[in-house]
Every structure is written in C-alpha cells, then in structure tokens.
Amino acid sequence: MCLFAISIPLTAQIKYSDGNDSWNPNQLGNHRAVVAFSGSGNVAKTTIEWRRRDTNPELKKIIVQDASGKEIQNIKTENINRENGTIFFEPISGKGTYYVYYMPYVDEGTANYPKGIYQKPENKADAKWLSNVKANLKDNATVTEIQSVNAFNSFYPMEVIATTAETSALVAKNSGNSFLVFPEDREHSIKLKSDLPQRWIQKGVQNSFSDTAMKGEYLAFQLGVYALEDLKNIKVTFTNLVSTTGATIEAKDINCINTDGTRYDGTPFTNTVSVSKGKIQAMWCGIDVPQTAAAGTYNGKATVIADGKSKEINLQITVSNQVTKNGGIDSPEKMTRLKWLNSTLAQENTVIAPYTPLTVNNSEIALLGRKLIVAPNGFPAQIQTFFTPEMTSVTSKANDVLSSPIDFHFVDASGKEVQWKNSGVKFTKKEAGTVSWENTSTSKSVQMDVNASVEFDGFVHYIVKVTALEDVAFNDINFQMPMQPTSAKYMMGLGQKGGDRPATFDWKWDVAHKNQDGAWIGAVNSGLQFSLRDEKYSRPLNTNFYLQKPLLLPTSWGNENKGGITITPNQKSVLVNAYSGARTMKKGEVLYYNFNLLITPFHTINTDFQWDTKFYHRYSPIDSIAKTGATVINIHHANAINPYINYPFIEFKKMKTYIDEAHEKGLKVKIYNTVREVSNKAYETFALRSLGHEIYSPGKGGGFSWLQEHVGDDYIAAWFVPEIKDAAIVNSGMNRWHNYYVEGMNWLTQNVGIDGIYLDDVAFDRITMKRIKRVLTKDGHPGIIDLHSANQYNKSDGFNNSANLYMEHFPYINKLWFGEYFDYEKNQPDFFLTEVSGIPFGLMGEMLQDGGNPWRGMVYGMTNRLPWSDGADPRNIWKVWDSFGIKGSEMIGYWSENCPVKTNNDKVLATVYKKNGTALISIASWADADANVKLNIDWKKLGINPSKATITAPEVTNFQPAKTFTAKDEITVPKGKGWLLIVK
C-alpha cells in the first residue's frame, strides 16, 4: 500500500517508524514522538525536530502520556513552530519512555462525512509544578523515534520539510537560477507544494536520474521543479535514449503527463503549467519501454524549459532482460498505470448491441425503432418512433413525435422575423455508428452554420453557430420544438418532477442554484429529451456537490438571465419555446445555440432479463447467496474484496478468487466502480494532484484527518468509511481520469473476470459510457450495468431528476435502482412510470427506499433488491414468478390501450403478464382509502375462455392471503396495496 521505510535514520538521533496501529488516533491523532527520559527530578524537557508540513502548529494541542498510556496533566510548551518545538512535562513514571502526541483531533460532522477538528492547546498544569520549570533547563529527554499510527499516515520521507535555513542556503548556493530541478523516482511521490523535503537537501541538486525497467514496462519518474521566481510555462522535452550498442528508445515514447496527452474524448490534451515563486511542481514523466527493446543501459536527456530558460537532466535507464506483460500495469504501485491517462481504448464509435447500424435514405436516417427526417435547413423536420405501447416490440406503425419541424426564429427589433436562404443539407459522414451533416443559412444581418450528428443510440447533437454579418438588434432569438400531443403526455425536468405534463409551463435559468438546462417530454413509446448548451459547457458536479461546481449560464440561451422556456399546448401541438430574449450583436460577433436531443425510447424492454436477473446486493459467502435464488451478486465497496471506493485494484486477487467460485456455481458478479470521487488509497493520488484541477475538483479542503495532513488544501472531501479509514476526494468532471477508468474496467474484465458494474450515480458523459460498455462486453463478457441514484431533486443536487440527469446513459444500462429518498407511497403512478420504472426508455428497474411498495412495484415489473432493505424480501414474489412461469410472458402495462384487464376505479391499476391460456394480473391501488373494485376483462384479448376461467390469488407471505375470485366478484384492495392474481 505504501512505500515506507521503517526505522531508517533521518538524522543521527531520530528515526521514523510505524506505530502498527498501537494507539487510538481518534483520541490522540496520527503522529507522536517517542521520548526517552533519563534525567531526575519532576521536570523533563525535550526538543522535537518534527519538521512539520502543517501550518500554525502552535495552535494545536500537545498530549503527553507515559508508557502505560496515562495522560500527564503537567505540561508546558515553548517555541512551537513548524521546524521544532520544546515540551516540558512531568515524568510521572520516572525514567523511561514517554509519548508526545502533537496533532490530536476530534471528528465532527457525520460518520460518512467527518470533519477533523484539531484540538487547541490547553493549560492544565498546576502553578506549583510550573514554578519548577526553568527556561535554562537543558534537554534531559531524548527523541528516539517519530512515529505515525501506521505506514499510510507517515510523513517520511517526502513530507518531512527542510528548515528555512537549509532552504535559504540551497537557494543562495544556486543564485542566478530561475528554477531548480530535483529528479525523483516513482516510489517517492512529490507531495509538498510550498516546502522542500529534507530528502532533497540531503541529496542536493541533481542533474541526472537513473532507474531500471523491464522490457515492455512503463517507467514513470518525476522532475520536481522548484521555482525561484514566477514561472509561466513549464515544458519538458526529451531526446532519444541510446544504448552503448546503439539501440534506441525513441523520444516519442517518452512524455510528460502534466502538459501533453489525450483527452477523454480522444482529442489532444495540452496544458500550460505555471508555478509561483517558492512553490514546487512535480512534472510526472513516463518512458514507454518497447517490449522489443534490447537489454542494456540507455542514455539521453530530459530538458525542463520555463520562460526561455532550461535545465538538462541526464537520463540513464537500464533495461533488463526480463519482459513484463501488460506494460507492467499489473503492478500499479509502480505508477505504471499513469499511462492509462492517455488511453484511446474503445474510442471507435462502433455499434453496440442491441443497436443496429444507421442507414440513410435521402433525408431520412433510420435507427433502432426510430427515424429522424432532416429538413433542408438541417434541423429535424420529423422524428418518429415505432415502439408498441407495451414497449415489448417494434411495429411498422409510426408514432410522430413532432407536429411540425423544429426551427429557430430570429425576430429583429422591428418585430419582423429574419428570412433565410439555406444551402441545403450536406452529409459529411455516413457510418454505421454516426451520421453527420451540415447546413449554412444566411440573411442580410446574420449567418447560421449548423453542424449536426445522430448516433446509433438516438443521441442527436447540434452545434449552431450564429455570426452577425452587421451590427444588429433582436427582440428575440428562439428555438421552437412543436410536439404531437400524443407524444407529449409526460414531462420531467426544468424543476418539474416526473409525471403528467402540466397544461402550461414557464421556466427561467437559475444555474447558481439549479442543475437544469433541459427536460424530457414524451409518452411511454415516443419522446424527446432536449438540453440547451453553448460552446463553454462544462459538466457540473452532482450528488451533493452541485453548488460547488454549478452549470455555466450559456451566453446564448441564458442571455444574462433573459432567457427561458415556455411550454404551451393547443389543439394540434404542444409547443416548446426556448427563448433567449432581446439582445444586440456587433458585426463579427458569434453565439453558439447548441442543443442535444435524445430520441426515446432507446429499445424495447427486456422482460426476460428482468425475470432472470435477480440481484443480491451484498458481499456474502457464495453458497448462502445461491440458496436465495439470486443470480447476480453486486459487490459494493468497503468490504474484503473491494475495500476502497472507486479504486478496485488493491485486493483484486481476493476478488478474482471470489468471482471464480461464483462462476463455478453459476452466479455472476458485478462490482461497485464509478467516477465521482476516488479513494485516497489510490496509488496515483499525488501524481493526480500534480495535474492541478484536472482530476480533482477545487474546494475548501477539510474532512478526514488524513486528507488535511497529506493532501493539505484545495480539494473537496467526499465519502468516508470509518471502519477502514477510506477517505475519498471528489473528481472534477470530464478529464483524463475517464481514460484510466475505461482501461481499469477493461483490465478487471479481462484479468479478474467481473461480469459488469454497479454504478452509484454517474459523473461522466455518454462518451465514456459507450467506451465502458464496449470493454465490459468484449470477448463475450456479459457487461451488465445497473445504475443506482438517490433522488436528486433537492438543494444540494440542484433540483434535478435522476432519470433526466442520467438519460444519456440509459442506452447502455441494463437495470435501474432509483433509489434512496424516492417516496413510493405518496407519489402517483405517472411518477413511478417516468422517474422510477425506466419503461418509457426501454428499461426496467427495482425499488430501494424502505423496500419500496411491492404491490405498486409489480405493476411495473419491479421488486426491491435482496437483501438491502430490512424487512423487505422479494423472494416470495420471485417464487410467484417462477411458479407462474413469468419468463416468456408478454407484459401489457396499464399504460397501454391494449391491456386486456382494467378496473372500474381509475385509482386502481392493472398490468397483465400474458401467456398461452393463462395470465398473471398485478393490481395496485393509489386510492385514498380501501377500495372495492371489479375487473373489466377483455377475455378475447386475454385469450382465455371465460366460462372455464378461474381467478386465484396464491398465498404470498407479507403480500397477500390465498383467495379465489370470480370475474363478477368485487375485490377489496387495501389502501396502498394490491393483488397478484392468476387467471387460467
């Protein structure tokens, strides 16, 4: 876990060592000095050269204990500073060992979001003892060790600071330089930003670096730049490395991750690194040693360049005869996986099952279950879906989503609408995965360039560039999306909870408080999600952190908060009008009115997958899980085989052993792993910190003590697991950590055998999701992905809807679990349908909060998840599924006009699972009181002879008693409950 030298002398007197968790850090802190008292009398004096990286140590409490752990009350401190401090104490046990704890803290906040508060100094010493403390007393107690509670908490050696005098002497010796370079190996991550480590003082300024590597290994190393004046642009260049026999490792195989690489979307990454005077910047570099490299010693140079000045570092790399596989990435503690930050794995936009290749016929683009027809101006003239109301099949009957074409309207200051001449549509790409086109429309005053694309899953992306050809004023620039009323029954987003679309709607931008830039409007089998953005769009943080990195107000759509959206219906249309309000544009000024569309549903619902895939969501012995009837094990984090959040690489051998056993016994295993925060146990933590705010979001710091003591500042503390001291840090958004994530998932699939992932919210976009799905399903792996979300309709999450927020990921999800803080009792069926079930998008789900409502859940084919919710066990319903033979049945929901069973109470709904000669009817009540209902059965649609039919309710523990009904009987449905009835 940690490269840490035990008992290696730092000076002649002091050694740094591991305390082996021999004290309680929650009471005493993580650090102590071990002091040997050999004097006499009742006053011991010791001066501790602790060389601390924390600021204002004089404001932190000192605790002294004797060897038995008894706390000493009579203590006095003197000259406490970052370099050293003097402590007087009463040696109550005479000669022997005493412990000086110098960073005690208490955890406030909550268990999973602690706030480490360092205790302030106290004066408990009695006056009589204090009178014996003489300033001129010589030290009579010796510091023998400085200990950390365990190796992971140690400051040694890279966080043991140089003194001011040492640093000043070094700077004076190197006067005339604008910066110094300290080469450092991969085993000693540079962690300090404002202090030189004492290690560098002892080593002195070096102009060479040497290390060894195996053939095929990625050899990481660091160049620590210490700025003696402000530096604005640091670069590192490399020469070829040449061996004594003339063999070469080319310079193109060496790079610096701080300045160059590949972004998460496959585009080039470049970054300017600046360093202020007196600060340190680690430049992490890597040599990708070819597997074919000849063994030998290679020499070359790395040159650090800053503001026209340079420092050369001689590189001497010895390549051994040993060949490593996988570039050495099976040993991540050697920083070999930093190469993953620049990965392009799975970037090709190949079609992913169950989707089909796009086809183009004139202006019509066909995709799975849907069609997009492009107008001459480049915008959609019509969008159609071909899904049946049941969402179980595709038909030839089109469902029109639009009542007329989508278009922009520019209204000038006189109230007249700008008239356009357009160039017509030119298709620029026709591939199986992507079709792209462009158009230019011009008027006297303005030009509009449209670049658009549709992908195989139904994602439509528009870049709309508006350029003023002259100074011009507009009363409004708006985007109008007229929808067919039949395809606009429901709405979700823009502050609207999922459910029936309101009759009229008026919304204004408020990015400071609300994560809202679009909505979904649709029916069960046809709909559109739209989102409005500009060229500066940056994905905000989510799940409790939105307010720390909110949306940026689009310059175009927002127009200094003049913009907004209205939705108004008439007899023929439901008009979505996104207006931006009055504005002026100077000649040559450019605005981007970009927008995205998602055409829903994405595919039919896979009911057989729902019945076959029974999740067990806990790490437990495999034999006990197999007995429950579950088929897929979800391994959360914070357990023996996946201990650290979003970093499942440390106990992978245990994980593989567990998965191998599960596979032998017919079960699949998925693991918790997402991007949102990452464990502080990640080997690459400080290499990632060297990248500024690229990987980790800026923030106020704080949180668990380890973060404060080692990361220091400028981060957001995230999820914490008290039992294993796993303290996560929030990721910043769209960055190269997603490349690492894709490579990591590929490695886990190929080497550990995972069958998929459990996503606990998502902080990456659809580009990364497609890549993840590709690597998870490669070589026949099942690649099952289920997505959990807590209800994000709250202040800290920016009042968004989980389904609306994550809809771009739905094409690649197999199951939803929405989720914590969803109210299954008070919300109406339209909310269940749109926000929880996933059905309008081609998905099915499960319930979570308080176990859900099992009666209402079954109307949507949902149970809760075993064994997550106390007192809610889905196994009794699973037994009904199996005894009825629900696999292979046709699910016909209450939302379909084809449902053969209805009740005479519109608050009591029925869904039918139909098979040849039999049917399972799920009914559930949303009535305000117990209701007596009759079933209205279309026996012909049901395919059962009513004269021979029987209706029985099988006994289901904690759900319903056994009972027999006739078609004419009234059925009493208790408030908030329902029945499962079998008709034969």
C-alpha positions, 0 to 999 in steps of 0.5 A: 500500500505504501512505500515506507521505510521503517526505522531508517535514520533521518538524522543521527538521533531520530528515526521514523517508524510505524506505530502498527496501529498501537494507539487510538488516533481518534483520541490522540491523532496520527503522529507522536514522538517517542521520548526517552527520559533519563534525567531526575527530578519532576521536570523533563524537557525535550526538543522535537525536530518534527519538521512539520508540513502543517501550518500554525502548529502552535495552535494545536494541542500537545498530549503527553502520556507515559508508557502505560498510556496515562495522560500527564496533566503537567505540561508546558510548551515553548517555541512551537513552530513548524521546524521544532518545538520544546515540551516540558512535562512531568515524568510521572513514571520516572525514567523511561519512555514517554509519548508526545502526541502533537496533532490530536483531533476530534471528528465532527460532522457525520460518520460518512462525512467527518470533519477533523477538528484539531484540538487547541492547546490547553493549560492544565498544569498546576502553578506549583509544578510550573514554578519548577520549570526553568527556561535554562533547563537543558534537554534531559529527554531524548527523541528516539523515534517519530512515529505515525499510527501506521505506514499510510499516515507517515510523513517520511520521507517526502513530507518531512520539510527542510528548515528555512535555513537549509532552504535559504542556503540551497537557494543562495548556493544556486543564485542566478537560477530561475528554477531548480530541478530535483529528479525523483523516482516513482516510489517517492511521490512529490507531495509538498507544494510550498516546502522542500523535503529534507530528502532533497537537501540531503541529496542536493541538486541533481542533474541526472536520474537513473532507474531500471525497467523491464522490457515492455514496462512503463517507467514513470519518474518525476522532475520536481521543479522548484521555482525561484521566481514566477514561472509561466510555462513549464515544458519538458522535452526529451531526446532519444535514449541510446544504448552503448550498442546503439539501440534506441528508445525513441523520444516519442515514447517518452512524455510528460503527463502534466502538459501533453496527452489525450483527452477523454474524448480522444482529442489532444490534451495540452496544458500550460503549467505555471508555478509561483515563486517558492512553490514546487511542481512535480512534472510526472514523466513516463518512458514507454519501454518497447517490449522489443527493446534490447537489454542494456543501459540507455542514455539521453536527456530530459530538458525542463524549459520555463520562460526561455530558460532550461535545465538538462537532466541526464537520463540513464535507464537500464533495461533488463532482460526480463519482459513484463506483460501488460506494460507492467500495469499489473503492478500499479504501485509502480505508477505504471498505470499513469499511462492509462491517462492517455488511453484511446481504448474503445474510442471507435464509435462502433455499434453496440448491441442491441443497436443496429447500424444507421442507414440513410435514405435521402433525408431520412436516417433510420435507427433502432425503432426510430427515424429522424427526417432532416429538413433542408435547413438541417434541423429535424423536420420529423422524428418518429418512433415505432415502439408498441405501447407495451414497449415489448416490440417494434411495429411498422406503425409510426408514432410522430413525435413532432407536429411540425419541424423544429426551427429557430426564429430570429425576430429583429427589433422591428418585430419582423422575423429574419428570412433565410436562404439555406444551402441545403443539407450536406452529409459529411459522414455516413457510418454505421455508428454516426451520421453527420451533416451540415447546413449554412443559412444566411440573411442580410444581418446574420449567418447560421452554420449548423453542424449536426450528428445522430448516433446509433443510440438516438443521441442527436447533437447540434452545434449552431453557430450564429455570426452577425454579418452587421451590427444588429438588434433582436427582440428575440432569438428562439428555438421552437420544438412543436410536439404531437400531443400524443407524444407529449403526455409526460414531462420531467425536468426544468424543476418539474418532477416526473409525471403528467405534463402540466397544461402550461409551463414557464421556466427561467435559468437559475444555474447558481442554484439549479442543475437544469438546462433541459427536460424530457417530454414524451409518452411511454413509446415516443419522446424527446429529451432536449438540453440547451448548451453553448460552446463553454459547457462544462459538466457540473458536479452532482450528488451533493456537490452541485453548488460547488461546481454549478452549470455555466449560464450559456451566453446564448440561451441564458442571455444574462438571465433573459432567457427561458422556456415556455411550454404551451399546448393547443389543439394540434401541438404542444409547443416548446419555446426556448427563448433567449430574449432581446439582445444586440450583436456587433458585426463579427460577433458569434453565439453558439445555440447548441442543443442535444436531443435524445430520441426515446425510447432507446429499445424495447424492454427486456422482460426476460432479463428482468425475470432472470436477473435477480440481484443480491446486493451484498458481499456474502459467502457464495453458497448462502447467496445461491440458496436465495435464488439470486443470480447476480451478486453486486459487490459494493465497496468497503468490504474484503474484496473491494475495500476502497471506493472507486479504486478496485485494484488493491485486493483484486486477487481476493476478488478474482478468487471470489468471482471464480467460485461464483462462476463455478456455481453459476452466479455472476458478479458485478462490482461497485466502480464509478467516477465521482470521487476516488479513494485516497488509497489510490496509488496515483493520488499525488501524481493526480494532484500534480495535474492541478484541477484536472482530476480533482475538483477545487474546494475548501479542503477539510474532512478526514484527518488524513486528507488535511495532513497529506493532501493539505488544501484545495480539494473537496472531501467526499465519502468516508468509511470509518471502519477502514479509514477510506477517505475519498476526494471528489473528481472534477468532471470530464478529464483524463481520469475517464481514460484510466477508468475505461482501461481499469474496467477493461483490465478487471474484465479481462484479468479478474473476470467481473461480469459488469458494474454497479454504478452509484450515480454517474459523473461522466458523459455518454462518451465514456459510457459507450467506451465502458460498455464496449470493454465490459462486453468484449470477448463475450463478457456479459457487461451488465450495468445497473445504475443506482441514484438517490433522488436528486431533486433537492438543494444540494443536487440542484433540483434535478431528476435522476432519470433526466440527469442520467438519460444519456446513459440509459442506452447502455444500462441494463437495470435501474435502482432509483433509489434512496429518498424516492417516496413510493407511497405518496407519489402517483403512478405517472411518477413511478412510470417516468422517474422510477420504472425506466419503461418509457426508455426501454428499461426496467428497474427495482425499488430501494427506499424502505423496500419500496411498495411491492404491490405498486412495484409489480405493476411495473415489473419491479421488486426491491433488491435482496437483501438491502432493505430490512424487512423487505424480501422479494423472494416470495414474489420471485417464487410467484414468478417462477411458479407462474412461469413469468419468463416468456410472458408478454407484459401489457402495462396499464399504460397501454390501450391494449391491456386486456384487464382494467378496473372500474376505479381509475385509482386502481391499476392493472398490468397483465403478464400474458401467456398461452391460456393463462395470465398473471394480473398485478393490481395496485391501488393509489386510492385514498382509502380501501377500495372495492373494485371489479375487473373489466376483462377483455377475455378475447384479448386475454385469450382465455375462455371465460366460462372455464376461467378461474381467478386465484390469488396464491398465498404470498407471505407479507403480500397477500392471503390465498383467495379465489375470485370470480370475474363478477366478484368485487375485490377489496384492495387495501389502501396502498396495496394490491393483488397478484392474481392468476387467471387460467 
